[in-house]
Amino acid sequence: MTRARLTELKHALERDGWRIEGESGADALFHVERERIVWRLRRGDARERLDFQLFAPLGGPTERLADLSHVDAQRSGRRLYFDKIASAQWRANLPAFVSALASL
């Protein structure tokens, strides 16, 4: 379900006019390196970097998407936690996070 939440976030960003730079195939969006995923966004002249953090259950190193915890927007300072996709928290927090990026 983690891919589904990342895909849902991607579509929400695209609806708001953001484009992910450097995409080279569908799997590039899910590439984990050193316990994180990085998306570089662009909308007109605005830029943002999203850093997705992964944490293993016992704090050890991980590259499993299932261990995705949250995403931090570097310029705006906003954070989105990856709650269950059908949860009320996810449904409320996803559009709020994307809207907060619009203020850039």
N, C-alpha and C positions, 0 to 999 in steps of 0.2 A: 504493500500500500504506500510505501514511501515514494516510489516513482509516481504514483497517482497524485500525491500531494505536491511534488515538485512540478509535475505537468500542470496541475491546477494553478499553481503560482505563476508559472510561465505564461499560461493563457490569460490570467488576470493582468499581468504586466503588459502583455501585448495589446489587450483591449484598452489599456490606459496609454498606449502609444510608445511604450518602451520596447527596445530591441536588444537582444543579447548579442554582444559582439564576440567574434571569434568562434562561433558555432561551426563545428565541422562534423556533422552527423548527429543523429539522435542521442547516441551514447555519450557524446562529449559533455552533455549537460549533467551527466551523472558520474563523471570521472572524479574519483576520490584520490587525493594526494595529501599525505601527512595529516590524515584525519579531518580533512575539510574539502569542500567544493567551492569554487569561486566562479561567480558570474559577473561579467562586466556589462553594465547596462548603458544604453544611450537613448535619449529622447531629445531630438533637436540638438541644442548646445548643452543640455544637461547630461551629466554623467553620474553614475552611482556604481559602487561595487558591493556585491552581496557575498558575504562569507558564511557558508553553511558549516556548522560545527557538528562533528560526530563524537559521541562518547560511548565507550564500551560499558556494559553494566557494572563491571568492577574497576573501572577507571583505566584499564589497559589500552594499548593501541588498537585501533580498529579501522577497517576500510569497508565495513558493511553498511549499506544504505539504511538498513533497519535500525542502525544506531544513531540516525540523524536526530539531533536535539532541537536546534534552532538556527535561525539565520539572522545575521547582523548586517544592517545597511550602514556602510562606513561613513558616508557623508551626512546622512540625516540622523544617525545615531539610533535608529529604530530597531527593534528586535521582534521577531515572530517565532513563537514556539510551535513545534510540529505536533499539535494535539491530534487525536484521531480524526480522520477525514469527515466522519459523520457527526462529530461533536459540535455542540453549540459554540464552544470556544473557537474552534477552527473557522466555522462559518461567520462568526463576528470579527475575528481578528485578521483574517486574510484580507478582506476589502479595506479594513482600517489601515493595515500595513501598506497596501498599494496606494491608498489615498495619501498617506503621509509622505510617500516618495514624490508625489505630484507637487509638493511645495518647493521642490528644488528649482 
